[in-house]
Amino acid sequence: MHSKKFHRLAAVTLAVALSAGAYSAMAASVMVGGAPMLPTKDIIDNAVNSKDHTTLVAAVKAAGLVDTLKGPGPFTVFAPTNAAFAKLPAGTVDTLLKPESKDALTGVLTYHVVSGKLDAAELKKEIKAGKGSAELKTVAGGTLIAKSKGGKITLTDEKGGTATVTIPNVYQSNGVIHVVDKVLLPK
């Protein structure tokens, strides 16, 4: 009988410990677009839940990049919001989403991806080592210039446009996302 109580107590203790672990994992998530971005999920599985990234998700699907961004990575993704896509000239997004624009769309999207897991601390370290700026090679083969301004990280694209990281360090199982307020454009 004593052994039975011990096993029941052990089972209850284990259940409480597992619940606490699940709670702390949820507490560690960042809210983006009204949804928790769980660090146990990959980039795609989190992005599809963000109401602020429906255009980005549609573009990733149209470009055929879902499997890539569900892959092991790790990736650093600078994720433009719907409002960032809305700042592009009228008709740009509609044109990019057409099947005949798949190559151009892929180029724009992969310009927002850097190999490796560069959180804000690592980006700031690289900016400091570069005496105020860091050159980031994108998966598309282009370059982004990262700087720190007023405590925020900014990125300058090859056309001279600048985006600001509005939500840093959204950790994923296969990398990290930094939400940005502008679509970055390659040459």
C-alpha positions in Angstrom: 0.0 0.0 0.0 2.8 2.4 0.9 4.4 1.7 -2.5 1.1 2.5 -4.3 0.9 5.9 -2.6 4.6 6.6 -3.5 4.0 5.8 -7.1 0.9 8.0 -7.2 2.8 10.8 -5.6 5.6 10.4 -8.1 3.2 10.4 -11.0 1.5 13.6 -9.7 4.9 15.2 -9.1 6.0 14.3 -12.7 2.7 15.7 -14.1 3.2 19.0 -12.2 6.8 19.2 -13.3 5.9 18.6 -17.0 3.1 21.2 -16.7 5.5 23.7 -15.2 8.0 23.0 -18.1 5.2 23.6 -20.7 4.2 26.8 -18.9 7.7 28.1 -18.8 8.2 27.3 -22.5 5.0 29.2 -23.3 6.1 32.1 -21.0 9.4 32.3 -23.0 7.6 32.8 -26.3 7.3 36.2 -27.9 3.9 37.5 -29.1 3.9 38.5 -32.8 0.7 39.4 -34.7 -1.4 38.4 -31.7 0.0 34.9 -31.5 2.7 33.3 -29.3 5.8 32.4 -31.3 6.8 29.1 -29.6 10.6 28.4 -29.6 9.7 24.7 -30.1 8.1 25.4 -33.5 9.9 26.1 -36.8 9.9 29.4 -38.7 6.9 28.4 -40.9 4.8 26.8 -38.1 5.1 30.0 -36.1 4.7 32.5 -39.0 1.4 31.1 -40.2 -0.1 32.1 -36.8 1.0 35.8 -36.9 -1.8 38.0 -38.2 0.9 40.6 -39.1 2.6 38.2 -41.5 -0.1 36.9 -43.8 1.4 38.6 -46.8 4.9 37.1 -46.0 3.4 33.6 -45.6 1.5 33.9 -48.9 4.7 35.0 -50.6 6.8 32.2 -49.1 4.2 29.7 -50.3 4.0 31.2 -53.8 7.9 31.1 -54.0 7.9 27.5 -52.9 10.1 28.2 -49.9 8.0 26.5 -47.2 10.1 23.3 -47.2 13.4 25.3 -47.1 12.2 27.4 -44.1 10.9 24.3 -42.3 14.4 22.7 -42.8 17.1 22.4 -40.0 18.8 25.8 -40.8 19.6 27.5 -38.7 18.3 30.7 -40.3 18.0 34.3 -39.4 14.9 35.8 -41.0 14.2 39.5 -41.2 10.4 39.2 -41.5 8.5 42.2 -43.0 5.0 42.8 -41.6 1.9 43.2 -43.8 2.3 47.0 -43.2 5.8 46.8 -44.6 4.6 45.1 -47.8 1.8 47.7 -48.0 4.5 50.4 -48.2 5.7 49.0 -51.6 4.4 50.8 -54.7 0.8 49.9 -55.6 0.5 46.5 -57.4 4.0 45.3 -56.5 2.9 42.5 -54.2 0.2 41.4 -56.6 2.8 41.2 -59.4 5.3 39.4 -57.2 2.7 36.8 -56.3 2.0 35.8 -59.9 3.4 32.5 -61.0 5.5 34.2 -63.7 7.2 36.3 -61.0 8.4 33.3 -58.9 12.1 33.9 -59.5 11.8 37.6 -58.6 9.8 36.8 -55.5 12.2 34.1 -54.5 15.1 36.7 -54.8 13.3 39.2 -52.6 12.4 36.7 -50.0 15.8 35.0 -49.7 17.3 38.5 -49.5 15.6 38.6 -46.0 17.4 35.4 -44.9 20.9 34.9 -43.5 22.4 31.6 -42.7 23.1 31.0 -39.0 21.3 32.0 -35.9 22.1 35.7 -35.3 20.2 37.1 -32.4 20.3 40.8 -31.4 23.3 40.3 -29.1 25.3 38.6 -31.9 24.2 41.3 -34.4 25.3 44.0 -32.0 28.6 42.2 -31.4 29.3 42.1 -35.1 28.3 45.8 -35.5 30.7 46.7 -32.7 33.5 44.6 -34.3 32.8 46.3 -37.6 33.2 49.8 -35.9 29.5 50.7 -36.4 28.3 48.4 -39.1 28.2 44.7 -40.0 27.9 43.3 -43.5 25.5 40.3 -43.6 25.5 37.9 -46.6 22.0 36.9 -47.5 20.9 33.5 -48.8 20.1 35.3 -52.1 23.8 36.3 -52.4 23.3 39.9 -51.6 24.4 42.1 -48.8 22.6 43.8 -45.9 24.3 46.4 -43.7 23.3 46.2 -40.0 23.8 49.1 -37.7 22.7 50.0 -34.2 20.8 53.2 -33.8 19.1 54.4 -30.6 19.3 50.9 -29.2 17.5 49.4 -32.2 19.1 47.5 -35.1 18.6 48.8 -38.6 19.3 47.1 -41.9 20.1 48.9 -45.1 19.5 47.1 -48.4 21.4 47.4 -51.7 19.0 50.1 -52.9 19.6 52.3 -49.9 16.3 51.5 -48.2 16.4 51.1 -44.4 14.3 48.8 -42.2 14.2 48.8 -38.4 13.9 45.7 -36.3 10.7 46.2 -34.4 10.6 42.9 -32.6 14.0 41.2 -32.1 14.9 37.7 -31.0 11.8 35.7 -31.9 13.5 32.3 -31.4 12.5 29.3 -33.5 13.5 25.6 -33.4 15.5 26.3 -36.6 16.7 29.8 -36.1 15.6 33.3 -35.1 13.2 35.9 -36.6 13.5 39.6 -36.3 10.4 41.5 -37.3 11.1 44.5 -39.6 9.1 47.4 -40.7 10.1 47.6 -44.4 10.6 45.1 -47.2 14.4 45.0 -48.1 15.2 45.0 -51.8 18.2 43.6 -53.6 19.9 45.3 -56.5 
